[in-house]
Amino acid sequence: MSKFFGFSTPTVKRAFALPLALALTVFAYGCSSGSGSGTANNAQEPAKTGQAAVNEKDEKAEITVWMTQVGTLKSGQKPGDWVKEDLVPEWNKLYPNVKVNVEIIPFDGINEKITTAIASSTAPNVLLDTPVRTLAYAQMGALAPLNDVIPAKDLEQIKKNPDVMKMVSVNNNIVTMPYSATISALILNKSLWKEAGAEKLLPQDEFRTWTPDQFQAALKAVANKDKGTYGMTLFALNEQGDQLYNNTMVAFGSKLFSDDYSKYTAADSPAAEQTLSFYNTLVSEGLVHPHPETLSAVNALDYWKQRKTGMIVAGTSHADLVKNGLKDGSVVGPHEYMYVNYPSPTKGQSALKMEFGFGVVFKNKDAAKEKWAKRFLYWSQTENQIYTTATKAFNPFGEAPSWTKDDPELQFLFKLTTKSKDWPVVDPGWGIKGYPEMRAAMFPEMQRMFIKDATPKQTIDSISKKFNDTIKKYNK
């Protein structure tokens, strides 16, 4: 019986609920290869049996996989190494004649490295990365469609949901593997509030929501300038800050983009200005680290690990970061982590930051390489638990993953996904051709606001103009 995203029925083995629609429609479906059983056969063909299956086992091929520095499967493992050390050995038990070469690529200069490889026809067969970057490569025409490797029933349900399609497709073709969903929220060190006798100021309702006033009061309870400790760390040194500000804008009531991505619409309602004014107030009252224009996401993470800040933007992997960090000394204790929502003026509600998709296949003139690249990518997310355990991702075609069972906080994140049918969901804008440029255009305007060179209204107006100029440039 499936209970994913709040759906439960004894009449089917599994349920598929696409979580990013604001009015969620739940679809039930029978067991398919996409649900994590069977083998990664071509989605539009019946499963290969007998001589055909035997012959395929005999096929020889060699593919290259580029992996980002994401996820660990065991203690002491470097991020991303689980692909070569754990995933590929399992693959070779099934397909010993299909060799998989793995290269770990750092995030520094990642976009330049990949676009250069595309231009020089040296791109890998598989890139394990998020659509935040990879959809741009599809816009360049470099990615192979994955429709033919996704089971027909799964494909039908994905295409029924336009919000999910925005994250995994280009021109109605699935280009990033959709069997991966992640959610991010705020994570705080509950120990700081306990020590301040202010635990009661943290969210008390079932889904841990709070208003801006409640949020501000909680920050004030732990902010101590003399000790160099603050309730939160804002940052605007690079484009990574866009997630924090955009997510909160949606929680305050903004819609970021028009449905057809022809316009950035955040400034069309007062909510965006109210959001930036709220963050400006946190700075002026000394509730967050001073001079956020000089701080990056890396700085915020370091402060959080050292108990110098109360909370940061975080995903599921931050739970392991604390657990492992307390053991190896990279995290200062006591550190009792707790996931909470972004503040929202609407009581009992927030905005969800959920993202779909992971991994792409580059087009290749060698049909065998492209075939086996697709097969490997599909298999990696549907036929074993290694991927979801290492990356702490949810499979939207399955139930709560086993890695959440011993951690109430991770179970809370999984439970939070059920609110996608009721709460607004952040549209990341990945389908916009100039999306990377837009991210880079935002943080200088935030810097101007934080040094008081622009008001919140001027800031959102400038951001909107830059974003919309970028959209127009690519839509000519």
Secondary structure, DSSP 8 states (H G I E B T S, - for coil): ---GGG---TTSSEEEE-TT-SS--EEEE---GGGT-S----TTS----HHHHHHHHT--EEEEEEEES---SSTT--TTTHIIIIIHHHHHHH-TTEEEEEEEE-STTHHHHHHHHHHTT---SEEE--HHHHHHHHHTT-B---GGGS-HHHHHHHHT-HHHHHHHEETTEE-S--S-EEEEEEEEEHHHHHHTT-GGGS--STT----HHHHHHHHHHH-BGGGTBBSB----SSGGGHHHHHHHHHHHT---B-TTSS-B-GGGSHHHHHHHHHHHHHHHTT-B-S-GGG--HHHHHHHHHTTSBSEEEE-THHHHHHHHHHHHTSS-S---EEEE----SSTT---BEEEE---EEB--S-HHHHHHHHHHHHHHHHS-SHHHHHHT-B-TTS-S-GGGTT-HHHHHHHHHGGGGGTS-B----TTSTTHHHHHHHHHHHHHHHHTTSS-HHHHHHHHHHHHHHHHHHHT-
